[in-house]
Structure formats: C-alpha cells, structure tokens
C-alpha cells in the first residue's frame, strides 16, 4: 500500500510539472516562431524541448515525491497495523521537519493506545480477581449446605452475607470510579466549612481507629473560608484517606487529619498524615492508580483511585508524599472559589 501510494503521488506530481513545463516551452516556441522568420519555424525544436523537459520534470518530481511520500507511506502502513490491533507499530522519524513531527505525534498516539489497552486488560483481570474470593466463599458454603455437609444456620449463612456485602461494596466503588472518570458524576455543591468536613471524618472513624490501637487527631487552621463542594463526596474522600492510613499504621502509631490555607487563602489543603512505614519509592507515583496496593493491604485497591477522581471532579488536585524515614501524607487541595454549576 505504501509503495503504491508513493508511485501514484510521484506520477501525479510528475505529470503536473511536466505539463506545466511543456506548456511553457510550447508557448515560447509558438510566440518565438510567430515573431521570427516563419510562423511555424519554432515547432520542431519546441517539440524536442517539450519531450526532454517533461522527462526531466517527471524524473525530478518522482525523486522529490519519494523523499516526501515515503515518510507519509510509513505512517499509513503503521496506521493500518494499529487499526488491526498492533499497538506496537512505530514510525521512523525521517524526512522534513513536518514529517518528523507527524511521525513523533503518531508514535505518541500509538503509545497511549498501547498503555490504555494494557490498563484495560489489567483492570478486567483485577476485577475478576477481586470477585473470585467472595464468590468462592459463597459457592462453597451454599454447596455445603445443599449437600447436607453444613446446617443452614447463622454460622454458615453469615459468611455468605458478609461476602455479598464485599461484592456490593466493590461494585459500588467501580460504579463511582467509572462515573467520576467519565465526567458524569453529579455533585450537589453547597457552602461547607472545612473544619466541619474534618470533624465529621474524624468522628466517623474514631472508634474504628482506636480499636486498632492508633491515635486519631485533627488540626484545622481557624478562620478557613467555606468551600463550595459536595460534602458527601468530600467526606468520602477523607474517609478513604483515613481508612488507607489506618491500614498501614501499626498499633501505637497515629493519624492526623488537617486543613490549612494555601495559595494566599485562595485554596484549602486537606491532609491525612500517618506514622506508618511509608511507601516504596517505586510505588509512590502510582498509588492513585486502580488496584495499586502494598503486599499486606487488605483493601480492594480502589479507595485512593476513587479519592483522586472525586477530588478532580471538584477541580482539585491530589498528591502523596512519603519521605525515606517513614510516614505518609495524602493531600488534596480545593479552591475556595464559588462555582455556578456542578
């Protein structure tokens, strides 16, 4: 396909320039003969000039078009491969500056498509893995009761109910995540004081955190301006961050939820800081990706991804810090600017 394209392009350009050259030569011969000793004196040489000029123009045009057409043909061939599912197709950067830019842009596009395809496959595999464990428990207990191995009592029915709740939470998380990432999440914005958001999060988690032997505290700068946010969704963000911090903080450690002004008071920074072992530097840049978790984590790996999506739905930013000495700070920043629509 690429060679056929280059040949056709070269032929078309060659014919165009050949005809232009021939027309000029013919015009010169006609007018030259008309003003010479005879009206048709210049026709013989003109025809020879026309033929030679057309041949030279055709050869030159073909060579020029090959220099331009081959890079275009490379892109066309690679595009066909990508359309067929080969996301590893790449184009050599050659030719003019514009063609090099085209090749570079194509390669970047192909790389994004490959990354998206890898993420899609990994996501499906992760969801299947997360659903496999509760389904195995449900199936095992149900079959045992049907076969008469287990009585249909609370001891054997309760695990079935618990695992259905695990599956329901996972499906709710997936729905929230997909809706937020698609930009279709409806936010019920209203003025909310930052200290209220922090206090509600700390109150909701205090009993569970203390049961794990972890101290929970809050630090809020006085006089923070109200935020125009969905209080339920931001509460969910803080809850996910606190839950993640508690899971990775050993007994005797502490978790602090804080809020302070940033950017000259035009935004509020919320942070959840723990005294856990910290995050591996290789994992740190990916902590907000789906299903990313440490080896000892008991969560689904969606909590931080959901937190990031909900913060970004509010126009905010989220980040993670984990110094070499241990401890982790999950932070998100929300503007104090009022919004007219969700």
Rosetta silent file (secondary structure, phi, psi, omega in degrees, C-alpha in Angstrom):
SEQUENCE: XXXXXXXXXXXXXXXXXXXXXXXXXXXXXXXXXXXXXXXXXXXXXXXXXXXXXXXXXXXXXXXXXXXXXXXXXXXXXXXXXXXXXXXXXXXXXXXXXXXXXXXXXXXXXXXXXXXXXXXXXXXXXXXXXXXXXXXXXXXXXXXXXXXXXXXXXXXXXXXXXXXXXXXXXXXXXXXXXXXXXXXXXXXXXXXXXXXXXXXXXXXXXXXXXXXXXXXXXXXXXXXXXXXXXXXXXXXXXXXXXXXXXXXXXXXXXXXXXXXXXXXXXXXXXXXXXXXXXXXXXXXXXXXXXXXXXXXXXXXXXXXXXXXXXXXXXXXXXXXXXXXXXXXXXXXXXXXXXXXXXX
SCORE:     score description
SCORE:     0.000 S_00000001
   1 L     0.000  -41.180 -178.201    0.000    0.000    0.000 S_00000001
   2 H   -65.538  -44.358 -179.263    2.796    2.385    0.880 S_00000001
   3 H   -65.292  -40.834  178.959    4.687    1.783   -2.407 S_00000001
   4 H   -62.195  -40.330  178.530    1.522    2.130   -4.449 S_00000001
   5 H   -63.127  -45.598 -178.812    0.749    5.425   -2.718 S_00000001
   6 H   -64.493  -43.153  179.732    4.244    6.791   -3.366 S_00000001
   7 H   -61.062  -45.103 -179.622    4.172    5.727   -7.028 S_00000001
   8 H   -65.210  -40.100  178.969    0.793    7.332   -7.616 S_00000001
   9 H   -65.460  -42.767  179.602    1.815   10.527   -5.869 S_00000001
  10 H   -63.910  -42.024 -179.967    5.066   10.726   -7.847 S_00000001
  11 H   -64.202  -43.765 -178.857    3.273   10.117  -11.124 S_00000001
  12 H   -63.872  -46.503 -179.944    0.641   12.750  -10.434 S_00000001
  13 H   -66.592  -40.574  178.675    3.171   15.400   -9.402 S_00000001
  14 H   -61.372  -44.966  178.276    5.485   14.488  -12.280 S_00000001
  15 H   -62.625  -40.753  179.879    2.709   14.796  -14.814 S_00000001
  16 H   -60.037  -52.393 -178.537    1.643   18.123  -13.345 S_00000001
  17 H   -69.070  -33.533  176.768    5.086   19.667  -13.529 S_00000001
  18 H   -62.576  -44.857  178.410    5.764   18.045  -16.891 S_00000001
  19 H   -64.808  -40.070  177.351    2.648   19.559  -18.377 S_00000001
  20 H   -61.062  -44.242  179.640    3.493   22.946  -16.890 S_00000001
  21 H   -64.345  -42.945 -178.833    6.993   22.780  -18.375 S_00000001
  22 H   -64.710  -41.605  179.504    5.637   21.634  -21.726 S_00000001
  23 H   -62.233  -41.086  178.106    3.051   24.388  -21.820 S_00000001
  24 H   -64.655  -43.772 -179.804    5.711   26.991  -21.165 S_00000001
  25 H   -63.785  -42.021  179.729    8.011   25.536  -23.836 S_00000001
  26 H   -64.784  -40.911  178.908    5.201   25.384  -26.371 S_00000001
  27 H   -63.160  -42.088  178.792    4.190   28.953  -25.646 S_00000001
  28 H   -62.891  -43.167 -178.507    7.774   30.147  -26.124 S_00000001
  29 H   -65.199  -44.289 -177.700    8.088   28.225  -29.399 S_00000001
  30 H   -63.554  -51.100 -177.826    4.809   29.491  -30.802 S_00000001
  31 H   -69.956  -33.003  177.622    5.384   33.106  -29.932 S_00000001
  32 H   -66.327  -42.633  178.828    9.042   32.863  -30.887 S_00000001
  33 H   -67.487  -35.978 -177.848    8.168   31.409  -34.298 S_00000001
  34 H   -65.096  -33.149 -178.591    5.441   33.919  -34.837 S_00000001
  35 L   -98.519    3.284  178.093    7.826   36.821  -34.395 S_00000001
  36 L   -92.486 -150.426 -177.388   10.718   35.076  -36.253 S_00000001
  37 L   -77.837  -24.079 -179.869   11.270   34.430  -39.995 S_00000001
  38 L  -143.280  153.064 -174.034    8.400   31.931  -40.254 S_00000001
  39 L   -67.650  -32.956 -175.343    5.201   31.240  -38.365 S_00000001
  40 L  -111.862   19.014 -175.179    5.983   27.526  -37.773 S_00000001
  41 L   -65.475  -33.820 -174.481    9.739   27.737  -37.599 S_00000001
  42 L   -89.958    2.295 -175.440    9.984   27.015  -33.843 S_00000001
  43 H   -68.888  -40.881 -178.199    7.668   23.994  -33.677 S_00000001
  44 H   -62.030  -56.729  176.649   10.324   21.292  -34.281 S_00000001
  45 H   -59.735  -33.261 -179.341   12.743   22.401  -31.571 S_00000001
  46 H   -64.632  -40.286  178.777    9.789   23.165  -29.308 S_00000001
  47 H   -64.517  -38.564  177.905    8.539   19.594  -29.513 S_00000001
  48 H   -65.705  -44.182  177.769   12.004   18.298  -28.639 S_00000001
  49 H   -61.812  -40.135 -179.956   12.267   20.699  -25.728 S_00000001
  50 H   -60.466  -47.004 -177.330    8.791   19.691  -24.616 S_00000001
  51 H   -65.956  -46.452 -179.445    9.651   15.978  -24.568 S_00000001
  52 H   -65.185  -41.969 -179.813   13.009   16.404  -22.836 S_00000001
  53 H   -64.326  -39.869  178.786   11.570   18.871  -20.336 S_00000001
  54 H   -64.237  -40.729  179.821    8.664   16.611  -19.498 S_00000001
  55 H   -65.212  -45.055  179.378   11.012   13.673  -18.934 S_00000001
  56 H   -62.484  -43.189 -179.447   13.336   15.716  -16.717 S_00000001
  57 H   -64.130  -38.715 -179.676   10.392   17.120  -14.759 S_00000001
  58 H   -65.157  -45.299 -179.771    8.910   13.656  -14.292 S_00000001
  59 H   -64.311  -44.911 -179.652   12.183   12.170  -13.014 S_00000001
  60 H   -64.053  -40.343 -179.492   12.844   15.115  -10.705 S_00000001
  61 H   -66.138  -39.829  179.110    9.297   15.068   -9.400 S_00000001
  62 H   -62.494  -41.945  179.528    9.405   11.344   -8.703 S_00000001
  63 H   -65.331  -42.176 -179.792   12.613   11.741   -6.715 S_00000001
  64 H   -65.881  -40.970 -178.052   11.211   14.677   -4.754 S_00000001
  65 H   -68.641  -33.648  177.835    7.941   12.915   -4.059 S_00000001
  66 H   -62.195  -38.125  179.136    9.726    9.811   -2.840 S_00000001
  67 H   -65.233  -33.528  179.193   11.501   11.896   -0.231 S_00000001
  68 H   -89.834  -39.924 -173.090    8.136   13.240    0.940 S_00000001
  69 H   -73.143  -33.099 -178.826    5.913   10.305    0.122 S_00000001
  70 H   -61.985  -46.623  175.460    7.902    7.570    1.811 S_00000001
  71 H   -59.818  -38.581  176.906    7.510    9.050    5.313 S_00000001
  72 H   -64.652  -40.734  177.167    3.790    9.514    4.633 S_00000001
  73 H   -62.579  -37.446  176.341    3.632    5.940    3.415 S_00000001
  74 H   -58.721  -44.419  179.898    5.347    4.787    6.612 S_00000001
  75 H   -64.666  -41.274  179.594    2.637    6.493    8.663 S_00000001
  76 H   -62.464  -43.876 -179.992   -0.111    4.957    6.519 S_00000001
  77 H   -64.618  -43.372  179.019    1.345    1.477    6.890 S_00000001
  78 H   -66.111  -36.099  178.082    1.746    1.877   10.656 S_00000001
  79 H   -63.041  -38.923  176.574   -1.804    3.240   10.928 S_00000001
  80 H   -62.987  -38.334  179.267   -3.111    0.110    9.223 S_00000001
  81 H   -66.892  -41.980  178.421   -1.221   -2.017   11.742 S_00000001
  82 H   -64.280  -41.700  178.381   -2.632   -0.063   14.686 S_00000001
  83 H   -61.557  -27.550  177.650   -6.142   -0.347   13.213 S_00000001
  84 L   -85.860    2.254  176.780   -5.584   -4.102   13.126 S_00000001
  85 L   102.009    0.952  178.360   -4.723   -4.185   16.842 S_00000001
  86 L   -90.124   90.097 -177.006   -0.917   -3.994   16.675 S_00000001
  87 L   -80.979    1.975  175.984   -0.289   -1.182   19.158 S_00000001
  88 L   -90.629   -0.227 -179.553    3.455   -1.762   18.994 S_00000001
  89 L   -65.751  132.642  178.036    3.682   -0.218   15.500 S_00000001
  90 L  -134.121  159.243 -176.935    6.060    2.735   15.363 S_00000001
  91 L  -116.856  134.347  176.162    7.239    5.101   12.613 S_00000001
  92 L   -70.875  133.299  179.341   10.846    6.109   11.941 S_00000001
  93 L   -81.422  107.063  179.540   11.297    9.866   12.212 S_00000001
  94 L  -151.317  169.996  179.976   12.691   10.969    8.860 S_00000001
  95 L    91.998 -154.968 -178.306   12.082   13.463    6.092 S_00000001
  96 L   -69.499  171.659  179.932   11.189   17.109    6.526 S_00000001
  97 H   -60.046  -40.883 -179.980   10.569   18.807    9.858 S_00000001
  98 H   -64.712  -40.480 -179.802    6.811   18.487    9.374 S_00000001
  99 H   -68.267  -35.274  176.370    7.076   14.772    8.582 S_00000001
 100 H   -65.184  -39.477  176.890    9.222   14.210   11.666 S_00000001
 101 H   -64.507  -40.260  177.860    6.594   15.955   13.773 S_00000001
 102 H   -61.855  -44.922  179.512    3.905   13.777   12.201 S_00000001
 103 H   -63.759  -41.214 -179.843    5.880   10.619   12.959 S_00000001
 104 H   -64.516  -41.823  178.607    6.543   11.760   16.524 S_00000001
 105 H   -66.059  -40.533  178.381    2.861   12.515   17.111 S_00000001
 106 H   -62.561  -44.923 -179.684    1.830    9.182   15.632 S_00000001
 107 H   -62.223  -38.626  177.909    4.267    7.294   17.866 S_00000001
 108 H   -65.554  -41.028  177.946    2.955    9.150   20.927 S_00000001
 109 H   -63.267  -44.521  179.882   -0.616    8.286   19.970 S_00000001
 110 H   -63.199  -37.329  178.998    0.268    4.626   19.435 S_00000001
 111 H   -66.292  -40.304  177.377    2.000    4.511   22.824 S_00000001
 112 H   -64.800  -39.776  177.809   -1.083    5.946   24.555 S_00000001
 113 H   -63.374  -41.149  178.935   -3.286    3.390   22.818 S_00000001
 114 H   -63.959  -43.632  179.043   -0.951    0.604   23.926 S_00000001
 115 H   -63.235  -41.376  178.756   -0.963    1.879   27.520 S_00000001
 116 H   -64.321  -38.421  178.924   -4.765    2.159   27.510 S_00000001
 117 H   -66.821  -40.672  177.172   -5.094   -1.376   26.190 S_00000001
 118 H   -62.815  -42.309  178.868   -2.738   -2.680   28.889 S_00000001
 119 H   -63.784  -39.191  179.156   -4.736   -0.835   31.546 S_00000001
 120 H   -62.582  -45.746 -179.459   -7.991   -2.266   30.206 S_00000001
 121 H   -65.664  -43.203  179.016   -6.670   -5.830   30.326 S_00000001
 122 H   -64.467  -37.700 -179.574   -5.174   -5.368   33.772 S_00000001
 123 H   -63.604  -45.330  178.964   -8.396   -3.793   35.018 S_00000001
 124 H   -62.441  -42.220  179.257  -10.501   -6.741   33.839 S_00000001
 125 H   -64.563  -39.939 -179.856   -8.047   -9.179   35.397 S_00000001
 126 H   -67.064  -41.595  178.325   -8.055   -7.266   38.702 S_00000001
 127 H   -62.938  -43.112  178.972  -11.860   -7.115   38.861 S_00000001
 128 H   -61.365  -39.819  179.109  -12.055  -10.843   38.166 S_00000001
 129 H   -66.067  -41.692 -178.782   -9.523  -11.484   40.927 S_00000001
 130 H   -66.568  -32.036 -178.575  -11.397   -9.325   43.434 S_00000001
 131 H   -83.635  -20.978 -174.895  -14.691  -11.098   42.720 S_00000001
 132 H   -64.330  -43.472 -176.812  -13.215  -14.586   42.780 S_00000001
 133 H   -63.379  -53.148  178.387  -12.641  -14.771   46.554 S_00000001
 134 H   -63.102  -35.373  177.918  -16.151  -13.795   47.724 S_00000001
 135 H   -65.184  -36.928  178.113  -17.730  -15.958   45.030 S_00000001
 136 H   -64.036  -42.195  179.020  -15.660  -18.931   46.175 S_00000001
 137 H   -64.021  -46.319 -179.350  -16.843  -18.467   49.773 S_00000001
 138 H   -62.293  -46.096 -178.908  -20.476  -18.114   48.705 S_00000001
 139 H   -64.495  -43.689 -178.421  -20.298  -21.105   46.386 S_00000001
 140 H   -62.808  -46.101 -179.933  -18.519  -23.304   48.922 S_00000001
 141 H   -68.261  -40.928 -179.918  -20.942  -22.599   51.754 S_00000001
 142 H   -63.892  -44.393  179.626  -24.017  -22.870   49.525 S_00000001
 143 H   -65.505  -38.292  179.069  -22.904  -26.195   48.072 S_00000001
 144 H   -63.314  -39.394  178.935  -22.023  -27.499   51.542 S_00000001
 145 H   -71.712  -37.835  178.148  -25.496  -26.665   52.854 S_00000001
 146 H   -67.183  -34.006  179.688  -27.215  -28.139   49.798 S_00000001
 147 L   -82.843   -3.177  179.321  -25.199  -31.357   50.137 S_00000001
 148 L    83.002    8.175  179.308  -26.050  -31.594   53.831 S_00000001
 149 L   -76.210  -33.814  178.602  -22.471  -31.059   54.956 S_00000001
 150 L  -120.603  144.022  172.237  -23.319  -27.804   56.760 S_00000001
 151 L   -77.421  150.880  178.919  -26.521  -26.840   58.510 S_00000001
 152 L   -81.186   64.844 -178.877  -28.255  -23.710   57.233 S_00000001
 153 L  -111.747 -177.996 -176.337  -27.554  -21.850   60.453 S_00000001
 154 H   -61.560  -37.060 -177.254  -26.099  -18.443   61.334 S_00000001
 155 H   -59.630  -36.513 -176.473  -22.548  -19.775   61.443 S_00000001
 156 H  -100.391  -18.904  177.352  -22.646  -20.806   57.787 S_00000001
 157 H   -86.749  -29.702 -178.130  -25.046  -18.213   56.394 S_00000001
 158 H   -62.424  -43.101  176.658  -23.303  -15.211   57.928 S_00000001
 159 H   -60.888  -34.867  177.995  -20.108  -15.611   55.839 S_00000001
 160 H   -62.992  -45.111  178.791  -22.267  -15.769   52.719 S_00000001
 161 H   -64.427  -40.896  179.948  -23.955  -12.486   53.660 S_00000001
 162 H   -61.879  -42.006 -178.737  -20.626  -10.869   54.514 S_00000001
 163 H   -70.778  -30.860  174.896  -19.144  -11.800   51.134 S_00000001
 164 H   -66.728  -33.961  176.635  -22.167  -10.462   49.267 S_00000001
 165 H   -67.608  -36.578  176.591  -21.573   -7.159   51.080 S_00000001
 166 H   -62.038  -44.695  179.126  -17.937   -7.238   49.950 S_00000001
 167 H   -64.612  -39.628  179.680  -19.061   -7.719   46.356 S_00000001
 168 H   -63.874  -42.053  178.314  -21.646   -4.949   46.684 S_00000001
 169 H   -63.184  -42.004  179.544  -19.008   -2.517   48.003 S_00000001
 170 H   -61.833  -44.589  179.687  -16.668   -3.421   45.153 S_00000001
 171 H   -66.380  -38.043  176.073  -19.386   -2.869   42.564 S_00000001
 172 H   -63.377  -42.268  178.295  -20.366    0.446   44.179 S_00000001
 173 H   -62.451  -42.932  179.746  -16.719    1.535   44.103 S_00000001
 174 H   -63.599  -40.261  179.739  -16.401    0.567   40.449 S_00000001
 175 H   -66.632  -43.989  178.265  -19.548    2.476   39.561 S_00000001
 176 H   -60.775  -44.586 -178.036  -18.404    5.583   41.447 S_00000001
 177 H   -63.983  -47.563 -177.983  -14.980    5.425   39.832 S_00000001
 178 H   -66.154  -37.713  179.321  -16.261    4.952   36.287 S_00000001
 179 H   -66.506  -43.105 -179.942  -18.874    7.701   36.693 S_00000001
 180 H   -66.518  -43.541 -178.519  -16.342   10.180   38.073 S_00000001
 181 H   -67.949  -27.132  178.363  -13.731    9.403   35.418 S_00000001
 182 L   -81.983   -4.211 -179.151  -16.347    9.797   32.680 S_00000001
 183 L    73.717   18.565 -177.162  -17.213   13.263   33.996 S_00000001
 184 L  -104.945    8.378 -178.567  -20.823   12.188   34.584 S_00000001
 185 L   -76.995  125.351  178.428  -20.786   12.416   38.389 S_00000001
 186 L   -85.900  124.028  179.988  -23.430   14.819   39.693 S_00000001
 187 L  -105.750  129.475  177.545  -22.133   16.962   42.526 S_00000001
 188 L   -96.997   85.291 -174.258  -24.544   18.562   44.984 S_00000001
 189 L   -77.383  143.902  175.180  -22.459   21.604   45.842 S_00000001
 190 E  -160.560  154.841  178.371  -23.138   23.774   48.868 S_00000001
 191 E   -64.798  123.817 -179.671  -21.060   26.014   51.143 S_00000001
 192 E  -134.443  136.054  177.912  -19.347   23.822   53.736 S_00000001
 193 L   -75.570  133.414  178.707  -16.815   24.790   56.386 S_00000001
 194 H   -55.896  -38.285 -179.874  -13.519   22.846   56.096 S_00000001
 195 H   -64.063  -30.379  177.482  -13.467   22.243   59.866 S_00000001
 196 H   -67.490  -41.711  178.663  -16.872   20.562   59.570 S_00000001
 197 H   -62.452  -43.987 -179.973  -15.562   18.150   56.916 S_00000001
 198 H   -66.938  -45.283 -178.068  -12.548   17.252   59.040 S_00000001
 199 H   -61.863  -42.204 -179.521  -14.556   16.878   62.243 S_00000001
 200 H   -65.936  -38.099  178.479  -17.133   14.595   60.599 S_00000001
 201 H   -66.311  -43.397 -179.944  -14.419   12.380   59.136 S_00000001
 202 H   -65.969  -42.307  179.620  -12.600   12.083   62.457 S_00000001
 203 H   -63.054  -42.249 -178.314  -15.825   11.378   64.353 S_00000001
 204 H   -65.740  -30.176 -175.035  -16.896    8.679   61.886 S_00000001
 205 H  -105.575   -3.336 -172.534  -13.558    6.854   62.134 S_00000001
 206 H   -60.723  -46.860 -176.304  -12.545    7.449   65.735 S_00000001
 207 H   -64.032  -43.744  179.829  -13.967    4.231   67.224 S_00000001
 208 H   -66.707  -37.610 -179.727  -12.542    2.002   64.486 S_00000001
 209 H   -68.535  -44.589 -179.952   -9.163    3.696   64.589 S_00000001
 210 H   -66.081  -32.837  176.706   -8.861    3.483   68.359 S_00000001
 211 H   -63.557  -27.965  178.363   -9.862   -0.185   68.241 S_00000001
 212 L   -85.331    2.738  179.112   -6.813   -0.735   66.019 S_00000001
 213 L    77.643   24.517 -178.568   -4.611    0.913   68.648 S_00000001
 214 L  -116.181  134.667  178.457   -3.999    4.018   66.539 S_00000001
 215 E   -82.406  137.388 -179.531   -4.431    7.582   67.795 S_00000001
 216 E  -121.057  127.124 -177.776   -6.544    9.877   65.615 S_00000001
 217 E  -135.265  164.045  178.020   -6.261   13.669   65.817 S_00000001
 218 E  -131.990  145.419  178.790   -7.333   16.728   63.847 S_00000001
 219 E  -139.103  112.570 -177.059   -5.622   20.056   63.203 S_00000001
 220 E  -127.152  128.690  176.381   -7.540   22.794   61.443 S_00000001
 221 L   -68.119  133.068 -178.027   -6.423   26.387   60.950 S_00000001
 222 L   -69.624  148.845  174.398   -9.004   28.770   62.363 S_00000001
 223 L    78.452   21.192  179.036  -10.982   31.057   60.088 S_00000001
 224 L   -69.287  141.545  179.455  -10.839   28.989   56.906 S_00000001
 225 L   -72.323  154.806  178.690  -13.334   30.129   54.235 S_00000001
 226 L   -67.712  150.824  179.572  -16.257   27.902   53.294 S_00000001
 227 E  -109.727  141.880  177.673  -15.864   25.626   50.285 S_00000001
 228 E   -92.331   86.853 -172.996  -18.452   25.139   47.548 S_00000001
 229 E  -138.126  170.205  170.429  -18.330   21.330   47.438 S_00000001
 230 L   -85.939  107.519 -173.760  -20.380   18.167   47.660 S_00000001
 231 H   -62.051  -35.744 -179.339  -20.000   17.425   51.373 S_00000001
 232 H   -66.212  -44.421 -177.395  -20.871   13.737   50.973 S_00000001
 233 H   -69.780  -40.702  177.964  -18.277   13.173   48.246 S_00000001
 234 H   -69.196  -33.327  172.899  -15.504   15.074   50.029 S_00000001
 235 H   -62.200  -36.546  176.284  -16.397   13.159   53.183 S_00000001
 236 H   -65.630  -38.010  177.309  -15.916   10.002   51.142 S_00000001
 237 H   -61.958  -50.621  179.640  -12.504   11.243   50.048 S_00000001
 238 H   -61.686  -39.563  178.477  -11.404   11.918   53.624 S_00000001
 239 H   -62.014  -42.134  178.443  -12.845    8.575   54.727 S_00000001
 240 H   -64.699  -39.474  179.754  -10.871    6.709   52.054 S_00000001
 241 H   -68.690  -41.388  177.972   -7.673    8.512   53.008 S_00000001
 242 H   -65.434  -43.907  179.061   -8.159    7.851   56.730 S_00000001
 243 H   -58.921  -43.916  179.605   -9.011    4.196   56.052 S_00000001
 244 H   -64.627  -40.206 -179.442   -5.871    3.799   53.952 S_00000001
 245 H   -65.501  -41.849 -178.402   -3.730    5.498   56.616 S_00000001
 246 H   -66.020  -38.964 -179.297   -5.081    3.301   59.428 S_00000001
 247 H   -61.574  -29.122 -175.479   -4.476    0.102   57.443 S_00000001
 248 L  -106.602   12.397  177.672   -0.812    0.991   57.073 S_00000001
 249 L  -111.681  121.454 -179.879   -0.190    2.326   60.582 S_00000001
 250 L   -70.380  161.990  177.728    0.863   -0.180   63.248 S_00000001
 251 L   -56.360  137.951 -176.658   -0.606   -0.152   66.751 S_00000001
 252 L    95.452   -9.579  178.827    0.827    2.683   68.789 S_00000001
 253 L   -88.179 -170.414 -177.148    1.060    4.962   65.768 S_00000001
 254 E  -144.368  156.289  176.100   -1.034    7.987   64.919 S_00000001
 255 E  -130.710  130.773 -179.311   -3.081    9.519   62.098 S_00000001
 256 E  -121.395  128.041  175.770   -3.643   13.269   61.810 S_00000001
 257 E  -105.627  123.793 -174.114   -6.301   14.904   59.634 S_00000001
 258 E  -132.508  161.953  175.269   -5.537   18.561   58.928 S_00000001
 259 E  -146.901  134.221 -178.070   -6.746   21.535   56.897 S_00000001
 260 E  -150.811  156.256  179.776   -4.888   24.774   56.217 S_00000001
 261 E   -76.389  146.937  175.359   -4.996   27.681   53.760 S_00000001
 262 E  -140.427  167.464  178.203   -2.725   27.683   50.703 S_00000001
 263 H    56.329   43.684  177.554   -2.174   29.894   47.664 S_00000001
 264 H    66.680   29.083  179.345   -2.747   33.046   49.644 S_00000001
 265 H    85.369    1.892  179.887   -6.063   31.848   51.018 S_00000001
 266 L   -85.579   -1.306  178.536   -7.489   31.062   47.564 S_00000001
 267 E  -154.661  161.366  177.874   -7.490   27.328   48.329 S_00000001
 268 E  -120.820  132.976  179.055   -7.600   24.910   51.264 S_00000001
 269 E  -103.353  121.535  174.111   -5.232   21.973   51.632 S_00000001
 270 E  -101.386  139.280 -179.543   -6.537   18.838   53.371 S_00000001
 271 E  -141.409  144.255  173.137   -4.000   16.258   54.509 S_00000001
 272 E  -122.548  112.928 -174.982   -4.058   12.854   56.185 S_00000001
 273 E  -114.090  131.892  178.497   -0.680   12.009   57.728 S_00000001
 274 E  -122.075  167.402 -179.892    0.237    8.672   59.283 S_00000001
 275 L  -108.357   29.817  179.010    3.279    7.272   61.093 S_00000001
 276 L   -73.436 -172.778 -176.595    3.379    4.026   59.127 S_00000001
 277 L   -72.444   -8.955 -178.975    6.421    2.566   57.365 S_00000001
 278 L    93.014 -177.303 -176.798    5.888    4.736   54.292 S_00000001
 279 L  -116.723  138.426  177.201    5.501    3.856   50.631 S_00000001
 280 L   -56.614  130.033 -179.713    8.057    2.239   48.372 S_00000001
 281 H   -54.628  -29.623  179.202    9.504    4.956   46.069 S_00000001
 282 H   -72.479  -25.947 -177.928    8.769    2.719   43.065 S_00000001
 283 H   -92.542  -26.754 -172.962    5.090    2.510   44.046 S_00000001
 284 H   -51.258  -44.471 -179.087    4.626    6.120   45.179 S_00000001
 285 L   -66.916  -12.222 -174.552    3.956    7.609   41.704 S_00000001
 286 L  -115.068   11.439 -173.478    1.200    5.012   41.143 S_00000001
 287 L   -64.738  -22.687 -179.610   -0.637    4.998   44.475 S_00000001
 288 L   -95.176    6.136  175.448   -3.697    6.666   42.958 S_00000001
 289 L   -79.701  159.055  179.735   -3.962    4.143   40.128 S_00000001
 290 L   -63.894  137.045  172.071   -6.645    1.451   40.206 S_00000001
 291 L    62.476   16.174  174.377   -5.884   -1.693   42.214 S_00000001
 292 L   -84.712  126.860 -178.164   -2.427   -0.489   43.270 S_00000001
 293 L  -159.504  162.456  178.155   -1.733   -1.642   46.820 S_00000001
 294 L   -78.596  168.704 -176.627    1.001   -2.997   49.024 S_00000001
 295 L   -63.804  -31.585 -176.908    1.508   -6.690   49.618 S_00000001
 296 L   -96.346    8.012 -178.553   -0.052   -6.580   53.091 S_00000001
 297 L   -73.897  143.616  179.514   -3.032   -4.419   52.098 S_00000001
 298 L  -108.235    1.698 -179.636   -6.496   -5.835   52.728 S_00000001
 299 L   -84.242  178.466 -179.380   -8.407   -3.293   50.661 S_00000001
 300 L   -80.990  -14.083 -177.068   -9.681   -3.551   47.113 S_00000001
 301 L    84.672   13.555 -179.271   -7.103   -1.110   45.778 S_00000001
 302 L  -110.238  -14.791 -173.786   -9.790    1.319   44.622 S_00000001
 303 H   -57.340  -48.763 -178.292  -10.014    3.688   47.593 S_00000001
 304 H   -72.300  -33.553  176.724   -7.239    6.078   46.532 S_00000001
 305 H   -64.518  -40.508  177.140   -8.287    5.948   42.879 S_00000001
 306 H   -65.394  -43.710  178.632  -11.811    6.947   43.900 S_00000001
 307 H   -57.869  -44.601  179.596  -10.452    9.722   46.127 S_00000001
 308 H   -62.506  -43.862 -178.850   -8.420   11.111   43.227 S_00000001
 309 H   -65.356  -39.920 -179.529  -11.392   11.002   40.844 S_00000001
 310 H   -68.906  -39.009  177.699  -13.713   12.735   43.322 S_00000001
 311 H   -65.088  -44.987 -179.843  -11.186   15.478   44.063 S_00000001
 312 H   -66.498  -30.024  175.757  -10.575   16.080   40.356 S_00000001
 313 H   -64.468  -25.766  176.197  -14.353   16.179   39.785 S_00000001
 314 L   -88.384    2.980 -177.898  -14.311   19.169   42.157 S_00000001
 315 L    81.173   15.104 -177.788  -11.496   20.778   40.150 S_00000001
 316 L   -97.057 -176.755 -179.740   -8.931   19.955   42.849 S_00000001
 317 E  -127.931  147.667 -179.652   -5.535   18.294   42.941 S_00000001
 318 E  -130.316  147.095 -178.510   -4.324   15.273   44.896 S_00000001
 319 E  -152.699  166.098  179.000   -0.807   14.153   45.784 S_00000001
 320 E  -134.296  139.295  178.537    1.119   11.751   48.015 S_00000001
 321 E  -129.830  136.907  178.779    4.328   12.274   49.985 S_00000001
 322 L  -148.953   94.514 -178.209    6.394    9.625   51.732 S_00000001
 323 L   -67.391  158.167 -177.639    9.861   10.640   53.000 S_00000001
 324 L   -56.782  -28.222 -176.982   12.574    7.983   53.350 S_00000001
 325 L   -75.013   -6.046 -178.262   12.308    7.995   57.157 S_00000001
 326 L   111.354  164.308 -177.955    8.764    6.623   57.139 S_00000001
 327 L    88.737  151.788 -178.626    5.280    8.051   57.327 S_00000001
 328 E  -139.921  142.239  174.494    2.947    9.109   54.532 S_00000001
 329 E  -124.296  118.927  172.974    0.925   12.225   53.797 S_00000001
 330 E   -99.482  126.008 -173.012   -2.012   12.108   51.386 S_00000001
 331 E  -130.381  142.103  170.037   -3.006   15.627   50.392 S_00000001
 332 E  -139.035  146.924 -174.220   -5.703   17.241   48.268 S_00000001
 333 E  -120.817  130.283  178.924   -6.302   20.911   47.525 S_00000001
 334 E  -122.213  139.533  179.160   -9.665   22.539   46.797 S_00000001
 335 E   -73.929  147.992  175.629  -10.274   26.077   45.599 S_00000001
 336 L   -86.736    0.267 -179.436  -12.325   28.470   47.709 S_00000001
 337 L   -69.008  138.539  178.569  -13.825   29.885   44.535 S_00000001
 338 L   -79.288  141.723  178.734  -17.570   29.548   44.192 S_00000001
 339 L  -112.071  143.579 -178.778  -18.922   27.598   41.223 S_00000001
 340 L   -86.673  -17.601 -179.458  -22.185   28.320   39.470 S_00000001
 341 L  -142.768  161.956 -178.534  -22.724   24.712   38.288 S_00000001
 342 L   -75.233    0.000    0.000  -21.768   21.200   39.320 S_00000001
